[in-house]
Structures are given as C-alpha cells and as structure tokens.
Amino acid sequence: METEISYKDRRFLAMALKTAAKSTHPQHRMGVVVTKGGAVKSTACNLTTWGSHAERRAVRPHMDMEGCTVYIIRKNLRCSAPCPLCREALIEAGIKCIIYYNENHQIHRENL
C-alpha cells in the first residue's frame, strides 16, 4: 500500500525529479531535495565519479540538517532507496525522514 503523501511531498518529489535530470551519470540519474519546515535547504544530483551520490552531496556539513526531510528520486522512477553508505550519511547528519519510490514503484516514507 502506498504511503500517505501530501501535496507538498509530491511537489518536492517533482523538484527532485527535475534535479535528477541534471545528473551526468549514464545509468543512475538521481535527484535529492532536502527540506526543513517546508523550505528547501539543499538539492543535489549524482555525478559520474565514484562517491558522488546525490544523497551525500545534498547533506552539507556546514548546514544544520537536524530534523530535515530528504526526497530522493531516480529519473526513470525505479527504486530510489538510498544505498547503505548514503543511508548512514543521512542518519549521521540528523535527517529525520526520507521519502522515495520503493521497489514496488510506490512512494515510501521512512523515519530514520
């Protein structure tokens, strides 16, 4: 069953999809939007180099990310769950929630 998702969440997922379109990766075009209190704090897409995952690029060390929500999407709308390293970076940054498409192509909300 699909997670209850608000208009605001759909809007941020759409923004993440536009961000994914900027990715230079040939296969995994990911986009991320980090929000807090309804305002965008950061956006990022992945690059072609190893270690340039969008999630880790969006979590900026100089910014307070505590309590933020992260929207993650893949350009082709496949499963966009973060990899284990990115999940760890999100947890360490204090992200409270991630919203992404799961393996069943449904929007999934996960509290960290």
C-alpha positions as CSV (number, residue, x, y, z in Angstrom):
1,M,0.0,0.0,0.0
2,E,1.3,3.5,-0.9
3,T,2.3,5.8,1.9
4,E,0.0,8.7,2.6
5,I,1.7,11.6,0.8
6,S,0.8,15.3,0.9
7,Y,0.7,17.8,-2.0
8,K,3.8,19.4,-0.5
9,D,5.6,16.0,-0.6
10,R,4.6,15.4,-4.2
11,R,5.9,18.9,-5.1
12,F,9.3,18.2,-3.5
13,L,9.4,14.8,-5.3
14,A,8.8,16.6,-8.6
15,M,11.6,19.1,-7.7
16,A,13.9,16.1,-7.0
17,L,12.9,14.6,-10.4
18,K,13.9,17.9,-12.1
19,T,17.2,17.8,-10.2
20,A,17.8,14.2,-11.3
21,A,17.5,15.4,-15.0
22,K,20.8,17.4,-14.3
23,S,22.7,14.3,-13.4
24,T,25.6,13.3,-15.6
25,H,25.5,9.7,-14.7
26,P,24.7,7.5,-17.7
27,Q,22.5,4.9,-15.8
28,H,21.6,6.1,-12.3
29,R,20.3,9.7,-12.6
30,M,19.3,10.5,-9.0
31,G,18.0,13.8,-7.6
32,V,17.7,14.8,-4.0
33,V,15.9,17.7,-2.2
34,V,16.5,18.4,1.5
35,T,13.8,20.4,3.2
36,K,13.0,21.7,6.7
37,G,9.8,23.4,7.7
38,G,8.6,23.4,4.1
39,A,11.6,25.3,2.8
40,V,14.3,23.8,0.6
41,K,17.7,23.7,2.3
42,S,19.7,21.8,-0.4
43,T,19.4,20.0,-3.7
44,A,21.9,17.7,-5.5
45,C,22.2,15.1,-8.3
46,N,24.7,12.4,-8.6
47,L,27.7,12.7,-10.9
48,T,29.7,10.1,-13.0
49,T,32.5,9.9,-10.5
50,W,32.6,7.2,-7.7
51,G,31.5,8.6,-4.4
52,S,29.4,11.4,-5.8
53,H,26.0,10.0,-4.7
54,A,23.3,12.7,-4.7
55,E,22.3,12.0,-1.1
56,R,25.8,12.6,0.2
57,R,26.3,15.7,-2.0
58,A,23.0,17.2,-0.7
59,V,23.9,16.8,3.0
60,R,26.2,19.8,3.5
61,P,28.5,19.6,6.6
62,H,28.3,23.4,7.2
63,M,24.5,23.4,7.3
64,D,22.3,22.3,10.2
65,M,20.5,19.2,8.7
66,E,19.0,18.1,12.1
67,G,15.3,17.2,11.6
68,C,15.2,17.7,7.8
69,T,13.3,15.6,5.4
70,V,15.0,14.2,2.3
71,Y,13.2,13.5,-1.0
72,I,15.1,11.0,-3.3
73,I,14.1,10.1,-6.8
74,R,15.6,8.3,-9.8
75,K,14.9,9.8,-13.2
76,N,13.4,6.6,-14.5
77,L,11.3,6.3,-11.3
78,R,12.8,2.9,-10.4
79,C,13.5,2.2,-6.8
80,S,15.3,5.1,-5.3
81,A,16.1,3.9,-1.8
82,P,19.4,5.2,-0.6
83,C,22.4,2.8,-0.6
84,P,23.8,1.7,2.8
85,L,26.6,4.4,2.7
86,C,24.1,7.2,1.9
87,R,21.6,6.0,4.5
88,E,24.4,6.2,7.1
89,A,25.4,9.7,6.0
90,L,21.7,10.8,6.3
91,I,21.4,9.3,9.7
92,E,24.7,10.9,10.9
93,A,23.5,14.3,9.5
94,G,20.4,14.1,11.7
95,I,17.9,13.6,8.9
96,K,14.5,12.6,10.4
97,C,12.7,11.3,7.3
98,I,13.3,10.1,3.8
99,I,10.7,9.8,1.1
100,Y,11.4,7.8,-2.1
101,Y,10.0,5.3,-4.6
102,N,10.3,1.7,-3.3
103,E,10.9,-1.5,-5.2
104,N,7.1,-1.7,-5.9
105,H,7.1,1.7,-7.6
106,Q,5.2,3.2,-4.7
107,I,6.1,6.3,-2.7
108,H,7.6,5.3,0.6
109,R,8.1,7.4,3.8
110,E,10.7,6.2,6.2
111,N,11.5,7.7,9.6
112,L,15.2,7.5,10.5
